[in-house]
Amino acid sequence: MNQDYPCPCRRKGHLLPIVLTEAFGCDRCQQIFVVEDNGQNIEQLSSSYPYKRIWRWTGYRWLIIRPGLRDGYLPIMTGMMVVILIGWFLLALQSSLGPSIIIGIALAGLFMVLPAIIFWLAYRR
């Protein structure tokens, strides 16, 4: 990394080497980045994010590398929805028809929407 690179999190900043370290800092946003072992990725050193933020240089811009945890959201959310549907179905079979079935449908709908919202929030970035 002996070229002039733009900051991956701010478009106007530039990465500068930090003396006596193997890290780089942005001259605008004051973030610190380290080069990973493969030499092609940089990782942001920050305690405010619950996951690592890693970027790869494509030759003209930084491309963010998504963490592997996101790949597991779809099976988890699908499993949660199936369990909720099976539980609601069993409760609907045991209860008699009447006002309680309307409340049960409303609760099942609510419990189906909540995982969908969580799934959407996880994938929107």
FIKOLZA-1660 file (N, C-alpha, C; in steps of 0.1 Angstrom, whole numbers, plus 5000, padded with zeros to 4 digits):
% residues 125
   i   px   py   pz ch aa at
   1 5008 4988 5000  A  M  N
   1 5000 5000 5000  A  M CA
   1 5009 5012 5000  A  M  C
   2 5015 5015 4989  A  N  N
   2 5023 5027 4987  A  N CA
   2 5017 5037 4977  A  N  C
   3 5004 5036 4975  A  Q  N
   3 4997 5045 4966  A  Q CA
   3 4988 5054 4975  A  Q  C
   4 4982 5064 4969  A  D  N
   4 4972 5072 4976  A  D CA
   4 4958 5066 4974  A  D  C
   5 4953 5062 4985  A  Y  N
   5 4940 5055 4985  A  Y CA
   5 4929 5064 4991  A  Y  C
   6 4917 5064 4986  A  P  N
   6 4906 5072 4993  A  P CA
   6 4902 5064 5005  A  P  C
   7 4896 5071 5015  A  C  N
   7 4890 5064 5027  A  C CA
   7 4878 5056 5023  A  C  C
   8 4877 5044 5027  A  P  N
   8 4865 5036 5024  A  P CA
   8 4852 5040 5030  A  P  C
   9 4852 5047 5041  A  C  N
   9 4840 5051 5048  A  C CA
   9 4836 5066 5045  A  C  C
  10 4846 5074 5040  A  R  N
  10 4843 5087 5036  A  R CA
  10 4850 5090 5023  A  R  C
  11 4842 5095 5013  A  R  N
  11 4847 5096 5000  A  R CA
  11 4858 5107 4998  A  R  C
  12 4858 5117 5007  A  K  N
  12 4867 5128 5005  A  K CA
  12 4880 5127 5012  A  K  C
  13 4881 5117 5022  A  G  N
  13 4894 5115 5029  A  G CA
  13 4904 5106 5021  A  G  C
  14 4916 5106 5026  A  H  N
  14 4926 5097 5020  A  H CA
  14 4933 5090 5031  A  H  C
  15 4938 5077 5028  A  L  N
  15 4945 5069 5038  A  L CA
  15 4959 5073 5038  A  L  C
  16 4965 5075 5050  A  L  N
  16 4979 5078 5052  A  L CA
  16 4985 5068 5062  A  L  C
  17 4997 5064 5059  A  P  N
  17 5003 5054 5069  A  P CA
  17 5006 5060 5082  A  P  C
  18 5004 5053 5093  A  I  N
  18 5007 5057 5106  A  I CA
  18 5021 5053 5110  A  I  C
  19 5030 5062 5114  A  V  N
  19 5044 5059 5116  A  V CA
  19 5046 5048 5127  A  V  C
  20 5055 5039 5124  A  L  N
  20 5059 5029 5133  A  L CA
  20 5048 5018 5136  A  L  C
  21 5038 5018 5127  A  T  N
  21 5028 5008 5128  A  T CA
  21 5025 5002 5114  A  T  C
  22 5017 4992 5114  A  E  N
  22 5013 4987 5101  A  E CA
  22 4998 4991 5098  A  E  C
  23 4995 5002 5103  A  A  N
  23 4981 5007 5102  A  A CA
  23 4981 5020 5093  A  A  C
  24 4968 5023 5089  A  F  N
  24 4966 5035 5081  A  F CA
  24 4955 5043 5088  A  F  C
  25 4956 5056 5086  A  G  N
  25 4945 5065 5092  A  G CA
  25 4940 5074 5081  A  G  C
  26 4927 5077 5083  A  C  N
  26 4921 5087 5073  A  C CA
  26 4924 5101 5078  A  C  C
  27 4927 5110 5069  A  D  N
  27 4930 5124 5072  A  D CA
  27 4917 5132 5075  A  D  C
  28 4906 5127 5072  A  R  N
  28 4893 5134 5074  A  R CA
  28 4885 5128 5086  A  R  C
  29 4882 5115 5086  A  C  N
  29 4873 5110 5096  A  C CA
  29 4881 5104 5108  A  C  C
  30 4894 5103 5108  A  Q  N
  30 4902 5099 5119  A  Q CA
  30 4900 5084 5122  A  Q  C
  31 4895 5076 5113  A  Q  N
  31 4894 5061 5115  A  Q CA
  31 4907 5055 5112  A  Q  C
  32 4910 5043 5119  A  I  N
  32 4922 5036 5117  A  I CA
  32 4919 5023 5111  A  I  C
  33 4927 5019 5101  A  F  N
  33 4926 5007 5093  A  F CA
  33 4938 4999 5094  A  F  C
  34 4937 4986 5094  A  V  N
  34 4949 4977 5093  A  V CA
  34 4948 4968 5081  A  V  C
  35 4959 4964 5076  A  V  N
  35 4959 4955 5064  A  V CA
  35 4958 4941 5069  A  V  C
  36 4950 4933 5064  A  E  N
  36 4949 4919 5068  A  E CA
  36 4960 4911 5062  A  E  C
  37 4962 4899 5067  A  D  N
  37 4973 4890 5064  A  D CA
  37 4975 4888 5049  A  D  C
  38 4964 4887 5041  A  N  N
  38 4965 4885 5027  A  N CA
  38 4969 4897 5019  A  N  C
  39 4969 4909 5025  A  G  N
  39 4975 4921 5019  A  G CA
  39 4965 4927 5009  A  G  C
  40 4953 4922 5008  A  Q  N
  40 4944 4928 4998  A  Q CA
  40 4932 4934 5005  A  Q  C
  41 4930 4932 5018  A  N  N
  41 4918 4937 5025  A  N CA
  41 4923 4946 5036  A  N  C
  42 4915 4956 5040  A  I  N
  42 4917 4964 5051  A  I CA
  42 4905 4962 5061  A  I  C
  43 4908 4963 5074  A  E  N
  43 4898 4962 5084  A  E CA
  43 4898 4974 5092  A  E  C
  44 4886 4979 5095  A  Q  N
  44 4884 4991 5103  A  Q CA
  44 4885 4987 5118  A  Q  C
  45 4894 4994 5125  A  L  N
  45 4895 4992 5140  A  L CA
  45 4886 5001 5147  A  L  C
  46 4875 4996 5152  A  S  N
  46 4865 5004 5159  A  S CA
  46 4857 4995 5169  A  S  C
  47 4855 5001 5180  A  S  N
  47 4847 4993 5190  A  S CA
  47 4833 4996 5190  A  S  C
  48 4828 5005 5181  A  S  N
  48 4814 5008 5181  A  S CA
  48 4806 4999 5172  A  S  C
  49 4812 4991 5164  A  Y  N
  49 4805 4982 5155  A  Y CA
  49 4805 4967 5161  A  Y  C
  50 4794 4960 5161  A  P  N
  50 4794 4947 5166  A  P CA
  50 4800 4936 5157  A  P  C
  51 4804 4940 5145  A  Y  N
  51 4810 4931 5136  A  Y CA
  51 4822 4938 5129  A  Y  C
  52 4831 4931 5123  A  K  N
  52 4842 4937 5116  A  K CA
  52 4837 4944 5103  A  K  C
  53 4843 4955 5100  A  R  N
  53 4840 4961 5087  A  R CA
  53 4853 4960 5079  A  R  C
  54 4852 4952 5068  A  I  N
  54 4863 4949 5059  A  I CA
  54 4860 4953 5045  A  I  C
  55 4871 4959 5039  A  W  N
  55 4870 4964 5025  A  W CA
  55 4881 4957 5017  A  W  C
  56 4878 4956 5004  A  R  N
  56 4888 4951 4994  A  R CA
  56 4889 4961 4983  A  R  C
  57 4902 4964 4979  A  W  N
  57 4905 4974 4969  A  W CA
  57 4903 4967 4955  A  W  C
  58 4895 4973 4947  A  T  N
  58 4892 4967 4933  A  T CA
  58 4901 4973 4923  A  T  C
  59 4909 4982 4926  A  G  N
  59 4918 4989 4916  A  G CA
  59 4914 5004 4914  A  G  C
  60 4901 5007 4917  A  Y  N
  60 4897 5021 4916  A  Y CA
  60 4887 5025 4927  A  Y  C
  61 4882 5015 4935  A  R  N
  61 4874 5019 4946  A  R CA
  61 4874 5007 4956  A  R  C
  62 4869 5010 4968  A  W  N
  62 4868 5000 4979  A  W CA
  62 4854 4993 4978  A  W  C
  63 4855 4980 4980  A  L  N
  63 4843 4972 4980  A  L CA
  63 4841 4965 4993  A  L  C
  64 4830 4968 5000  A  I  N
  64 4828 4962 5013  A  I CA
  64 4826 4947 5013  A  I  C
  65 4832 4940 5022  A  I  N
  65 4830 4926 5023  A  I CA
  65 4820 4923 5034  A  I  C
  66 4809 4917 5031  A  R  N
  66 4799 4914 5040  A  R CA
  66 4803 4902 5050  A  R  C
  67 4800 4903 5062  A  P  N
  67 4803 4892 5072  A  P CA
  67 4794 4880 5069  A  P  C
  68 4800 4868 5072  A  G  N
  68 4793 4856 5070  A  G CA
  68 4780 4854 5078  A  G  C
  69 4778 4861 5088  A  L  N
  69 4766 4859 5097  A  L CA
  69 4754 4862 5089  A  L  C
  70 4754 4871 5079  A  R  N
  70 4742 4874 5072  A  R CA
  70 4737 4862 5064  A  R  C
  71 4746 4853 5060  A  D  N
  71 4742 4841 5052  A  D CA
  71 4733 4832 5060  A  D  C
  72 4734 4833 5074  A  G  N
  72 4726 4824 5082  A  G CA
  72 4712 4830 5086  A  G  C
  73 4709 4843 5082  A  Y  N
  73 4696 4849 5086  A  Y CA
  73 4684 4842 5079  A  Y  C
  74 4686 4839 5066  A  L  N
  74 4674 4833 5059  A  L CA
  74 4670 4820 5065  A  L  C
  75 4678 4810 5068  A  P  N
  75 4674 4798 5074  A  P CA
  75 4668 4800 5088  A  P  C
  76 4674 4809 5096  A  I  N
  76 4669 4812 5109  A  I CA
  76 4655 4818 5109  A  I  C
  77 4653 4828 5100  A  M  N
  77 4640 4834 5100  A  M CA
  77 4630 4824 5094  A  M  C
  78 4633 4816 5084  A  T  N
  78 4624 4807 5079  A  T CA
  78 4620 4796 5089  A  T  C
  79 4630 4792 5097  A  G  N
  79 4627 4782 5108  A  G CA
  79 4618 4788 5119  A  G  C
  80 4620 4801 5122  A  M  N
  80 4612 4807 5132  A  M CA
  80 4597 4808 5127  A  M  C
  81 4596 4812 5114  A  M  N
  81 4582 4813 5109  A  M CA
  81 4575 4800 5108  A  M  C
  82 4582 4789 5105  A  V  N
  82 4576 4776 5104  A  V CA
  82 4572 4772 5118  A  V  C
  83 4580 4774 5128  A  V  N
  83 4577 4770 5142  A  V CA
  83 4565 4778 5147  A  V  C
  84 4564 4791 5144  A  I  N
  84 4553 4799 5148  A  I CA
  84 4540 4794 5141  A  I  C
  85 4541 4791 5128  A  L  N
  85 4529 4786 5121  A  L CA
  85 4524 4773 5126  A  L  C
  86 4533 4764 5129  A  I  N
  86 4529 4751 5135  A  I CA
  86 4523 4753 5149  A  I  C
  87 4529 4761 5157  A  G  N
  87 4523 4764 5170  A  G CA
  87 4509 4770 5169  A  G  C
  88 4508 4780 5160  A  W  N
  88 4495 4787 5158  A  W CA
  88 4485 4777 5153  A  W  C
  89 4488 4768 5144  A  F  N
  89 4479 4758 5138  A  F CA
  89 4474 4749 5149  A  F  C
  90 4484 4744 5158  A  L  N
  90 4480 4735 5169  A  L CA
  90 4470 4742 5179  A  L  C
  91 4473 4755 5182  A  L  N
  91 4464 4762 5191  A  L CA
  91 4451 4765 5184  A  L  C
  92 4450 4767 5171  A  A  N
  92 4438 4769 5164  A  A CA
  92 4429 4757 5164  A  A  C
  93 4435 4745 5163  A  L  N
  93 4428 4732 5163  A  L CA
  93 4422 4730 5177  A  L  C
  94 4428 4734 5188  A  Q  N
  94 4423 4731 5201  A  Q CA
  94 4413 4740 5205  A  Q  C
  95 4413 4753 5200  A  S  N
  95 4403 4762 5205  A  S CA
  95 4390 4761 5196  A  S  C
  96 4379 4766 5202  A  S  N
  96 4367 4765 5195  A  S CA
  96 4365 4778 5186  A  S  C
  97 4357 4777 5176  A  L  N
  97 4355 4788 5167  A  L CA
  97 4348 4799 5175  A  L  C
  98 4351 4812 5172  A  G  N
  98 4345 4823 5179  A  G CA
  98 4355 4835 5179  A  G  C
  99 4353 4844 5189  A  P  N
  99 4361 4855 5190  A  P CA
  99 4376 4852 5192  A  P  C
 100 4379 4841 5199  A  S  N
 100 4393 4837 5201  A  S CA
 100 4401 4834 5189  A  S  C
 101 4394 4829 5178  A  I  N
 101 4401 4826 5166  A  I CA
 101 4405 4839 5159  A  I  C
 102 4398 4849 5160  A  I  N
 102 4402 4862 5154  A  I CA
 102 4414 4868 5161  A  I  C
 103 4414 4867 5174  A  I  N
 103 4426 4871 5182  A  I CA
 103 4438 4862 5179  A  I  C
 104 4436 4849 5177  A  G  N
 104 4447 4840 5173  A  G CA
 104 4452 4844 5159  A  G  C
 105 4444 4847 5150  A  I  N
 105 4448 4851 5137  A  I CA
 105 4456 4864 5137  A  I  C
 106 4451 4873 5145  A  A  N
 106 4459 4886 5146  A  A CA
 106 4472 4884 5153  A  A  C
 107 4473 4876 5163  A  L  N
 107 4486 4873 5170  A  L CA
 107 4495 4865 5160  A  L  C
 108 4490 4856 5153  A  A  N
 108 4498 4849 5143  A  A CA
 108 4504 4858 5132  A  A  C
 109 4495 4867 5128  A  G  N
 109 4500 4877 5118  A  G CA
 109 4511 4886 5123  A  G  C
 110 4509 4890 5136  A  L  N
 110 4519 4898 5142  A  L CA
 110 4532 4891 5144  A  L  C
 111 4531 4878 5148  A  F  N
 111 4544 4870 5150  A  F CA
 111 4550 4867 5136  A  F  C
 112 4543 4867 5126  A  M  N
 112 4548 4865 5112  A  M CA
 112 4555 4877 5107  A  M  C
 113 4550 4889 5110  A  V  N
 113 4555 4901 5105  A  V CA
 113 4568 4905 5113  A  V  C
 114 4569 4902 5126  A  L  N
 114 4581 4906 5133  A  L CA
 114 4594 4899 5128  A  L  C
 115 4594 4886 5125  A  P  N
 115 4606 4881 5119  A  P CA
 115 4609 4886 5105  A  P  C
 116 4598 4889 5097  A  A  N
 116 4600 4895 5084  A  A CA
 116 4607 4909 5085  A  A  C
 117 4603 4917 5095  A  I  N
 117 4609 4930 5097  A  I CA
 117 4623 4928 5101  A  I  C
 118 4626 4919 5110  A  I  N
 118 4640 4917 5114  A  I CA
 118 4649 4912 5102  A  I  C
 119 4643 4904 5094  A  F  N
 119 4650 4899 5082  A  F CA
 119 4653 4911 5073  A  F  C
 120 4643 4919 5071  A  W  N
 120 4645 4931 5062  A  W CA
 120 4655 4940 5068  A  W  C
 121 4655 4943 5081  A  L  N
 121 4665 4952 5087  A  L CA
 121 4679 4946 5086  A  L  C
 122 4680 4933 5086  A  A  N
 122 4694 4927 5085  A  A CA
 122 4699 4928 5071  A  A  C
 123 4691 4927 5061  A  Y  N
 123 4695 4927 5047  A  Y CA
 123 4695 4941 5040  A  Y  C
 124 4690 4951 5047  A  R  N
 124 4688 4964 5040  A  R CA
 124 4702 4971 5038  A  R  C
 125 4712 4968 5045  A  R  N
 125 4725 4974 5043  A  R CA
 125 4733 4965 5034  A  R  C
% end
